[in-house]
Structure formats: structure tokens, C-alpha cells
Amino acid sequence: MFETLSKAPGDKILALMGEYAADSRPTKIDLGVGVYKDEKGVTPIMSSVRKAEQRMLSNEKTKSYLGIAGNKGFGAAVLDLVLADSVDRARVRVAQAPGGTGSLWVLMQLVNRARPGATVHVSDPTWANHNPIAIGSGLKVATYPYFDPATRAVKFDDMLAALDKLGAGDVVLLHGCCHNPTGANLSDAQWDQVAQSLARTGALPFIDLAYLGFGDGIEPDAYGTRKILASVPEALIAFSGSKNFGLYRERIGAAILVARDGEQADVTNSQLLNIIRGAYSQPPDHGAEIIRTILEDADLRAEWETELAEMRDRMIVLREKLAAAIRERSNSSDFDFVADHRGMFSLLGLPVESVDHLKAENGVYMTSDSRINIAGIPEDRVGDLADAVLAAIR
């Protein structure tokens, strides 16, 4: 049987990780892998997470199954965190899923059941896994304008014009905050216009909310999602707890659906749960129970929000330092956009040959499209990185 197979293409980011690990230079810098790192270059376990885990180990009574929808307390807590009072909860259903990626997958499967072969419109560019998940779910993929490589800003007029041409059979995949890979994000006023467009056209908003709290704060980062939910009759949200809770390996996410009314929500949710049952049957509990424990406890939640703010503020400072270092060395504002962007990533706009030069000559690793993980910048090496970037483009 297996002689019919050919080798699948390798994952470029995983390959980059391998190259970095094999590089013996002590001065190498890893800006490729999309995980938060602290000033020591470590992806830390948050203090609030550790306390929640200790409490769990002391209080846990069983390892029995959770049920198809997962940890119900987790689901309720995530809805409070993400939605606040933006939408009538009678229209909302939530199911725990294995990470933000798993949430995207089950919701894409749901879209294909509701509208086989529908087109999902993604930003240009978008996260590398969006297209494979959509195509693997039987959907078609198209793009809408988003990032202007010349200005390193959102091409909003072009984006809005493209969205205005869509119809009720279309799906629009939006980054709820902290756009990956560009770091360029919509303003509140622009979110208002996107919400108005979706309400006019009837296109279905599908929000990937992978970085809530990593941009400007939980409330500012949730603005776009909540505005859209308050404006449209139907929506989908894929939430991830990997970044904001530092729970990467626990693979914890939530698939959220908003329907026109409670009856439609029940019918649609039955299909969502049927998809889950036929895939991984039921989700694991560990990451979900950590998040539930934190969000339901006032002290732990306050501690988590403080830690999240420290992570967010550190990335903002690194952005400002890198932009300032390049400006000082080049007497140019060409990279000032790095300070303006938010989230873990920025797209530098370097040609592939410059990316290759940085890796070969300086041991600076980033993806081939020149996306950098801001959190991966060593705080004492900002000047070295600025020098390397400028040398690579001269």
C-alpha cells in the first residue's frame, strides 16, 4: 500500500529549528520559532500557571473522560474572557479543542458541512497553516489585500473594498489581534468598518484569536472580535491559550460558534460535536483545567494578568529598542514600523537573499519571508542585530 506515497514536503519552521540547533556559533540568534521567550531565552512557566497546577494535583479526584465538549468550566471562563457582554450567550456555543490549530480545524470542518467547498478568504499574507487546514477541510482559499510591503502598514482601503464585494456564501478569516506574520493591526475605527461591511454583505466572519493580551492588553485586543460579534448574526472564533498562558505543549484552545438564535446554535453545535467525536473523540483536560482555575480565582487571575502585562511590555520595549538602534545607525526611519506594530511578530520586508545572508554570516535565524519573533531578540544584542540587518540589505 505505502508504495503509492511520495515524501511530503517538510515544515520550513521545523527545518529552521534543526538548522539553528546544529549551528555551533555562540552568537547565534533564533528569531524564527513562534514561542514567547524571556530575557534568558527561555519559554517560562508562568507563576500563576504553576500555582494552578499545584492546586489541581492536590484536588484532582478522577481521570475519567471529560465529554466531547471538554471542560465546561474552561469553556464558560473563556467565553467571559473573549466575549464579555458583546453577544447574547443564548446564541453561543463553545467546545474545547487541542490548541488554536485544533480549534481552526474543527471549525473549518464545520464550515464545509454547512457549505461544502465554500471559499475562505484569508489575508495576504496570513499564518502558514491557515491554507493547509482550509484546503484539507475541503474548502477553497482566496486572499484579500492586507499588508503593504512598501509602507509596512495595512492596505485598509484595498482590504475593505475586497470585503465589500463578498457575499453570504463567503467566509472571511480575520486575525483578532497581533497579526501573524506581519504585526500590522487594524485600528478600532477600521474594525468598526470591517464589522459594518460584514453586516452588509452577510459574509461569515471567522476570527483567529491566538494572541489575546499580547498586543495592547486584553480589552483593547478583544475590541475587534467583540465589535464584529455585536454586528453580525453568525460568527466563528478559534481561541488559543498557548501564548497568553504559556501553555504551548498543553495544546489548549476553544472553538466558539455564534448562531442566529438558540435553536440554530443547538443544531450547529450538534454538528460540531459530531466532528470532534469522529476525530479525537474527547479533548485532554490538563491545560483547560489550568486556565479554568486561573480565570475563576480572583488572586490567580490578577497574578496572571500582571505576568501577561510584563510579557507584553517586554516585547514593546524590544520593538522600540530595535527600531531606535536601526534608526541611529542608518539615519533612516525605514524600520520605525517595528515599534508601531504589536504582538510577537513583525515582517521586516527583507529579500530572501538578505535572510540567507543573515543566517550564513551572522547566525541570525528567521523565516524566509523575514518574519521575526520579537521575543527572541536577546536584550543585550539589539545593537548587534541592527548592525546585521543593515549589513544584509546594503
LUMDO-951398 format. One line per 5 residues: number of its first residue (from 1); for each residue z, y, x of C-alpha. Coordinates in steps of 0.2 Angstrom, whole numbers, plus 5000, padded with zeros to 4 digits. Layout:
NUM> Z/Y/X | ...
//
This chain:
1> 5000/5000/5000 | 5005/5013/5013 | 4989/5012/5022 | 4982/5024/5009 | 4993/5038/5016
6> 4989/5051/5029 | 5003/5060/5038 | 5010/5075/5028 | 5010/5092/5036 | 5026/5096/5045
11> 5038/5110/5039 | 5035/5125/5050 | 5053/5131/5050 | 5060/5114/5054 | 5047/5113/5068
16> 5053/5131/5074 | 5071/5124/5074 | 5066/5110/5085 | 5057/5122/5097 | 5072/5133/5098
21> 5084/5118/5101 | 5073/5112/5115 | 5072/5129/5124 | 5085/5129/5138 | 5085/5148/5141
26> 5102/5155/5138 | 5095/5172/5132 | 5085/5164/5118 | 5087/5172/5100 | 5085/5162/5084
31> 5078/5174/5070 | 5069/5160/5061 | 5081/5149/5051 | 5086/5157/5034 | 5105/5155/5035
36> 5119/5168/5037 | 5127/5169/5055 | 5142/5179/5060 | 5144/5188/5076 | 5147/5172/5086
41> 5131/5165/5080 | 5139/5153/5068 | 5137/5150/5049 | 5155/5151/5045 | 5166/5143/5031
46> 5172/5157/5020 | 5191/5158/5019 | 5190/5158/5000 | 5180/5143/5001 | 5192/5134/5012
51> 5207/5138/5001 | 5197/5132/4986 | 5193/5116/4994 | 5211/5113/4999 | 5216/5116/4981
56> 5203/5104/4975 | 5209/5090/4986 | 5226/5092/4980 | 5222/5092/4962 | 5207/5081/4960
61> 5211/5066/4949 | 5194/5057/4947 | 5177/5054/4955 | 5169/5050/4938 | 5152/5057/4933
66> 5151/5075/4928 | 5137/5073/4914 | 5119/5078/4915 | 5123/5097/4914 | 5136/5096/4928
71> 5152/5106/4930 | 5154/5115/4914 | 5167/5127/4921 | 5155/5131/4935 | 5141/5135/4923
76> 5152/5146/4912 | 5158/5156/4928 | 5140/5158/4935 | 5134/5165/4918 | 5148/5178/4918
81> 5144/5182/4936 | 5125/5184/4934 | 5123/5189/4916 | 5139/5199/4911 | 5135/5206/4894
86> 5116/5208/4896 | 5112/5195/4883 | 5119/5186/4868 | 5126/5170/4875 | 5121/5160/4860
91> 5103/5161/4867 | 5108/5155/4884 | 5110/5138/4891 | 5114/5133/4909 | 5113/5116/4919
96> 5120/5113/4937 | 5106/5109/4949 | 5105/5104/4968 | 5103/5121/4976 | 5092/5135/4971
101> 5077/5124/4976 | 5083/5111/4963 | 5085/5124/4950 | 5067/5131/4953 | 5061/5113/4952
106> 5069/5108/4936 | 5064/5125/4928 | 5046/5123/4934 | 5045/5106/4926 | 5052/5113/4910
111> 5038/5126/4910 | 5025/5113/4912 | 5032/5103/4897 | 5031/5119/4887 | 5014/5125/4893
116> 5005/5111/4903 | 4995/5119/4918 | 5002/5136/4915 | 4999/5149/4928 | 5014/5155/4938
121> 5011/5172/4946 | 5021/5175/4962 | 5022/5190/4973 | 5011/5192/4988 | 5019/5186/4999
126> 5033/5175/4992 | 5045/5162/4998 | 5035/5147/5006 | 5042/5134/4994 | 5038/5143/4978
131> 5020/5137/4978 | 5023/5119/4983 | 5036/5117/4969 | 5025/5125/4956 | 5010/5115/4961
136> 5020/5099/4962 | 5026/5103/4944 | 5008/5103/4938 | 5007/5122/4937 | 4993/5134/4943
141> 4998/5148/4955 | 4991/5166/4956 | 4998/5181/4966 | 5002/5199/4961 | 5002/5213/4974
146> 5019/5216/4981 | 5020/5221/4999 | 5010/5234/5009 | 5009/5229/5027 | 5005/5247/5032
151> 5020/5255/5024 | 5031/5240/5024 | 5036/5245/5006 | 5032/5238/4989 | 5015/5242/4982
156> 5023/5245/4965 | 5008/5254/4956 | 4997/5239/4960 | 5011/5227/4956 | 5014/5235/4939
161> 4995/5236/4935 | 4993/5217/4938 | 5008/5213/4927 | 5002/5224/4913 | 4986/5213/4912
166> 4996/5196/4909 | 4999/5188/4893 | 5011/5177/4883 | 5004/5161/4892 | 5009/5168/4909
171> 5024/5166/4920 | 5030/5179/4932 | 5041/5174/4946 | 5052/5188/4952 | 5064/5189/4966
176> 5080/5195/4958 | 5086/5205/4974 | 5084/5203/4993 | 5065/5199/4993 | 5061/5184/5004
181> 5052/5186/5016 | 5049/5205/5016 | 5066/5213/5012 | 5057/5226/5002 | 5065/5228/4985
186> 5062/5236/4968 | 5072/5251/4963 | 5082/5252/4947 | 5068/5263/4940 | 5055/5251/4945
191> 5065/5236/4937 | 5065/5246/4921 | 5046/5247/4921 | 5044/5229/4925 | 5055/5225/4910
196> 5045/5236/4899 | 5029/5228/4905 | 5036/5210/4902 | 5042/5215/4884 | 5024/5222/4880
201> 5014/5208/4887 | 5025/5193/4882 | 5024/5185/4899 | 5039/5174/4904 | 5050/5181/4917
206> 5056/5168/4930 | 5069/5175/4941 | 5074/5168/4958 | 5091/5174/4961 | 5095/5167/4978
211> 5104/5181/4986 | 5116/5189/4974 | 5128/5201/4983 | 5118/5201/4999 | 5109/5217/4996
216> 5119/5231/4990 | 5133/5222/4980 | 5135/5210/4966 | 5132/5223/4952 | 5118/5233/4960
221> 5109/5216/4965 | 5111/5210/4947 | 5103/5225/4939 | 5085/5219/4938 | 5090/5202/4931
226> 5101/5210/4918 | 5088/5223/4913 | 5075/5210/4910 | 5086/5199/4900 | 5091/5213/4889
231> 5072/5217/4886 | 5064/5201/4883 | 5066/5186/4871 | 5064/5172/4884 | 5068/5170/4902
236> 5072/5158/4916 | 5084/5161/4931 | 5086/5150/4946 | 5103/5154/4954 | 5109/5149/4971
241> 5126/5148/4978 | 5120/5144/4996 | 5120/5161/5003 | 5134/5171/4994 | 5146/5157/4995
246> 5140/5150/5012 | 5138/5133/5004 | 5121/5128/5011 | 5124/5110/5014 | 5133/5108/4997
251> 5117/5111/4988 | 5124/5120/4973 | 5113/5130/4961 | 5111/5133/4942 | 5096/5133/4931
256> 5098/5146/4917 | 5087/5147/4902 | 5087/5161/4889 | 5078/5157/4872 | 5074/5167/4857
261> 5089/5161/4847 | 5102/5147/4847 | 5091/5134/4839 | 5077/5136/4851 | 5089/5136/4865
266> 5096/5119/4860 | 5079/5112/4859 | 5073/5119/4876 | 5089/5113/4884 | 5087/5096/4877
271> 5071/5095/4887 | 5079/5102/4902 | 5092/5089/4902 | 5079/5076/4900 | 5070/5082/4915
276> 5086/5081/4925 | 5091/5064/4919 | 5074/5057/4924 | 5076/5065/4942 | 5093/5064/4949
281> 5102/5060/4933 | 5118/5070/4937 | 5122/5083/4950 | 5136/5082/4963 | 5152/5091/4960
286> 5159/5097/4976 | 5150/5114/4978 | 5151/5118/4959 | 5170/5115/4959 | 5172/5126/4974
291> 5163/5140/4965 | 5172/5137/4949 | 5189/5138/4957 | 5185/5154/4966 | 5177/5163/4951
296> 5191/5158/4939 | 5205/5163/4951 | 5208/5182/4952 | 5215/5181/4970 | 5202/5169/4977
301> 5188/5179/4969 | 5195/5196/4976 | 5195/5187/4993 | 5178/5180/4991 | 5171/5197/4986
306> 5179/5205/5002 | 5171/5192/5013 | 5154/5194/5004 | 5155/5213/5007 | 5159/5210/5026
311> 5144/5199/5027 | 5133/5211/5018 | 5139/5226/5028 | 5136/5217/5044 | 5118/5214/5040
316> 5116/5233/5035 | 5123/5238/5052 | 5112/5227/5061 | 5097/5234/5052 | 5102/5251/5056
321> 5105/5247/5075 | 5088/5238/5077 | 5079/5252/5068 | 5088/5265/5079 | 5085/5256/5095
326> 5067/5254/5092 | 5065/5272/5087 | 5075/5278/5103 | 5063/5268/5114 | 5047/5271/5106
331> 5050/5289/5099 | 5042/5282/5083 | 5048/5279/5066 | 5036/5264/5063 | 5051/5252/5062
336> 5063/5263/5052 | 5059/5252/5037 | 5071/5239/5044 | 5085/5250/5040 | 5079/5253/5022
341> 5076/5235/5017 | 5090/5224/5011 | 5095/5206/5011 | 5094/5193/5025 | 5076/5196/5030
346> 5063/5209/5035 | 5045/5206/5038 | 5040/5215/5054 | 5022/5215/5052 | 5018/5208/5069
351> 5002/5199/5073 | 5003/5181/5076 | 4999/5184/5095 | 5014/5195/5096 | 5025/5182/5088
356> 5019/5169/5100 | 5022/5182/5115 | 5040/5185/5109 | 5043/5166/5109 | 5035/5162/5125
361> 5041/5177/5136 | 5057/5182/5128 | 5064/5166/5119 | 5064/5176/5103 | 5060/5164/5088
366> 5054/5170/5071 | 5042/5163/5058 | 5023/5165/5062 | 5022/5179/5048 | 5035/5189/5059
371> 5049/5187/5046 | 5066/5189/5055 | 5083/5184/5049 | 5093/5200/5052 | 5110/5190/5053
376> 5103/5180/5068 | 5102/5196/5079 | 5116/5195/5092 | 5126/5211/5091 | 5126/5214/5110
381> 5107/5210/5111 | 5100/5223/5099 | 5093/5233/5113 | 5085/5218/5122 | 5077/5213/5105
386> 5070/5231/5103 | 5063/5230/5121 | 5055/5213/5117 | 5047/5218/5101 | 5039/5234/5109
391> 5033/5225/5124 | 5025/5212/5112 | 5015/5225/5102 | 5009/5235/5117
//
